[in-house]
Each structure stands twice: as structure tokens, then as C-alpha cells.
Amino acid sequence: MKYTIGLNALHSKKADSIAQEVAARLVMYNFCESIAATVVINQRQRIYAYKVNFSAAVDICIAFFRYRGTAPPNPESLIAKYLTPLRKRPFKRNLLSHGPVSFTYRIA
């Protein structure tokens, strides 16, 4: 989520400005989530089920806010064009827990 909505780099130094920037990005995230949740996905006879590509949805919503024309485009129809298939893994992942890791190996 941090990279999608652009919180990997902050543009200010003061604490109030940082809080304002984080709040603005969270409002944009909530707006994009609500728009993406209203998109109707046409599940035809396909191999996979599909979901909305959230990175593309964020880009479309940001462009929707920046658009200064007379008739803004419909973001729901644009977001419906960018879908991602939900694929199942053909094998079960073997996740091994090695326990706590010491970070002293970085010293050498």
C-alpha cells in the first residue's frame, strides 16, 4: 500500500506537514477503495476469476482529481478495463521458520 499511494517518500520536514501529507494519502486510498469496490466485474466463462488491479485504480483516481476539463471521465468504466486474474498456486508453499535472526552478520 505504501508504494501504491506514494507514501514511500515524504516531501516535507515539519511534523504537521508530514501528518497532513499522510492524511491526504489515506483519504486518497479510501476514495480509491470505495470506487474500486463499486466496479462491476463481468465474470464471463473464463478460466480465472478476476479482481480490480488496485495500482491502476489509484492512477486513474489521481488522474480523475487532476482532470480540469469540462466533462471528467467515468473512473468506474476506466478501472473495469484493468483486471487481474486470481490464480491458485499449483503447489503448496513450504514456509520454514528458522527462528530469530541475529543482525550481527552485517558487521563483518
C-alpha positions as a Markdown table, in Angstrom:
| # | Residue | x | y | z |
|---|---|---|---|---|
| 1 | Met | 0.0 | 0.0 | 0.0 |
| 2 | Lys | 2.9 | 2.4 | 0.8 |
| 3 | Tyr | 4.3 | 2.3 | -2.7 |
| 4 | Thr | 0.9 | 2.3 | -4.4 |
| 5 | Ile | -0.4 | 5.5 | -2.8 |
| 6 | Gly | 3.0 | 7.2 | -2.8 |
| 7 | Leu | 4.0 | 7.2 | 0.9 |
| 8 | Asn | 7.5 | 5.8 | 0.2 |
| 9 | Ala | 8.9 | 9.4 | 0.1 |
| 10 | Leu | 7.6 | 12.3 | 2.0 |
| 11 | His | 8.0 | 15.8 | 0.7 |
| 12 | Ser | 8.2 | 17.9 | 3.9 |
| 13 | Lys | 10.3 | 18.1 | 7.1 |
| 14 | Lys | 7.9 | 19.5 | 9.7 |
| 15 | Ala | 5.8 | 17.2 | 11.7 |
| 16 | Asp | 2.5 | 18.9 | 10.9 |
| 17 | Ser | 3.2 | 18.8 | 7.2 |
| 18 | Ile | 4.1 | 15.2 | 7.3 |
| 19 | Ala | 0.9 | 14.4 | 9.2 |
| 20 | Gln | -1.1 | 16.4 | 6.6 |
| 21 | Glu | 0.6 | 14.5 | 3.7 |
| 22 | Val | -0.1 | 11.1 | 5.3 |
| 23 | Ala | -3.7 | 12.1 | 6.0 |
| 24 | Ala | -4.2 | 13.2 | 2.3 |
| 25 | Arg | -2.8 | 10.0 | 1.1 |
| 26 | Leu | -5.1 | 8.0 | 3.3 |
| 27 | Val | -8.1 | 10.0 | 2.1 |
| 28 | Met | -7.0 | 9.1 | -1.5 |
| 29 | Tyr | -6.6 | 5.5 | -0.6 |
| 30 | Asn | -10.1 | 5.4 | 0.9 |
| 31 | Phe | -11.5 | 7.1 | -2.2 |
| 32 | Cys | -9.8 | 4.6 | -4.5 |
| 33 | Glu | -11.0 | 1.7 | -2.4 |
| 34 | Ser | -14.6 | 2.9 | -2.5 |
| 35 | Ile | -14.5 | 3.5 | -6.2 |
| 36 | Ala | -12.8 | 0.1 | -6.9 |
| 37 | Ala | -15.5 | -1.6 | -4.7 |
| 38 | Thr | -18.3 | -0.3 | -6.8 |
| 39 | Val | -16.8 | -1.5 | -10.1 |
| 40 | Val | -18.8 | -4.3 | -11.6 |
| 41 | Ile | -16.6 | -7.1 | -12.9 |
| 42 | Asn | -18.2 | -9.1 | -15.7 |
| 43 | Gln | -17.4 | -12.8 | -14.8 |
| 44 | Arg | -17.9 | -14.5 | -18.2 |
| 45 | Gln | -16.9 | -18.0 | -18.9 |
| 46 | Arg | -13.2 | -17.6 | -18.3 |
| 47 | Ile | -10.6 | -19.8 | -16.7 |
| 48 | Tyr | -9.9 | -17.5 | -13.8 |
| 49 | Ala | -11.9 | -15.2 | -11.6 |
| 50 | Tyr | -10.8 | -11.5 | -11.8 |
| 51 | Lys | -10.3 | -8.6 | -9.4 |
| 52 | Val | -9.6 | -5.0 | -9.9 |
| 53 | Asn | -5.9 | -4.0 | -10.3 |
| 54 | Phe | -5.5 | -1.6 | -7.4 |
| 55 | Ser | -2.4 | 0.1 | -8.7 |
| 56 | Ala | -4.1 | 1.0 | -11.9 |
| 57 | Ala | -7.2 | 2.1 | -9.9 |
| 58 | Val | -5.1 | 4.5 | -7.9 |
| 59 | Asp | -3.5 | 6.0 | -11.0 |
| 60 | Ile | -7.0 | 6.5 | -12.6 |
| 61 | Cys | -8.4 | 8.1 | -9.4 |
| 62 | Ile | -5.4 | 10.5 | -9.2 |
| 63 | Ala | -5.9 | 11.5 | -12.8 |
| 64 | Phe | -9.6 | 12.0 | -12.1 |
| 65 | Phe | -8.7 | 14.5 | -9.4 |
| 66 | Arg | -6.2 | 16.3 | -11.6 |
| 67 | Tyr | -8.6 | 16.5 | -14.6 |
| 68 | Arg | -9.6 | 20.0 | -15.4 |
| 69 | Gly | -11.8 | 19.5 | -18.5 |
| 70 | Thr | -15.5 | 20.2 | -18.8 |
| 71 | Ala | -16.6 | 16.6 | -18.5 |
| 72 | Pro | -14.5 | 14.4 | -16.4 |
| 73 | Pro | -14.2 | 10.7 | -17.5 |
| 74 | Asn | -16.1 | 8.0 | -15.6 |
| 75 | Pro | -13.5 | 6.3 | -13.4 |
| 76 | Glu | -15.5 | 3.2 | -12.8 |
| 77 | Ser | -15.5 | 2.3 | -16.5 |
| 78 | Leu | -11.8 | 3.0 | -16.8 |
| 79 | Ile | -11.0 | 0.9 | -13.8 |
| 80 | Ala | -13.1 | -2.0 | -15.1 |
| 81 | Lys | -10.6 | -2.3 | -18.1 |
| 82 | Tyr | -7.7 | -3.1 | -15.8 |
| 83 | Leu | -8.4 | -6.5 | -14.2 |
| 84 | Thr | -6.0 | -9.1 | -12.6 |
| 85 | Pro | -6.7 | -12.8 | -12.6 |
| 86 | Leu | -6.9 | -14.7 | -9.3 |
| 87 | Arg | -4.7 | -17.7 | -9.9 |
| 88 | Lys | -4.3 | -20.5 | -7.4 |
| 89 | Arg | -0.9 | -21.9 | -6.7 |
| 90 | Pro | -0.2 | -25.3 | -8.3 |
| 91 | Phe | 1.7 | -26.3 | -5.2 |
| 92 | Lys | 1.7 | -25.6 | -1.5 |
| 93 | Arg | 4.4 | -23.2 | -0.4 |
| 94 | Asn | 6.8 | -24.7 | 2.1 |
| 95 | Leu | 7.4 | -21.8 | 4.6 |
| 96 | Leu | 10.1 | -22.7 | 7.1 |
| 97 | Ser | 10.6 | -20.8 | 10.3 |
| 98 | His | 14.3 | -20.5 | 11.1 |
| 99 | Gly | 13.6 | -18.7 | 14.4 |
| 100 | Pro | 15.1 | -15.3 | 15.3 |
| 101 | Val | 17.9 | -14.0 | 13.1 |
| 102 | Ser | 20.8 | -12.1 | 14.5 |
| 103 | Phe | 21.8 | -8.9 | 12.6 |
| 104 | Thr | 25.5 | -9.1 | 13.6 |
| 105 | Tyr | 26.3 | -10.7 | 10.3 |
| 106 | Arg | 26.1 | -7.2 | 8.7 |
| 107 | Ile | 29.1 | -6.0 | 10.8 |
| 108 | Ala | 31.6 | -8.2 | 9.1 |
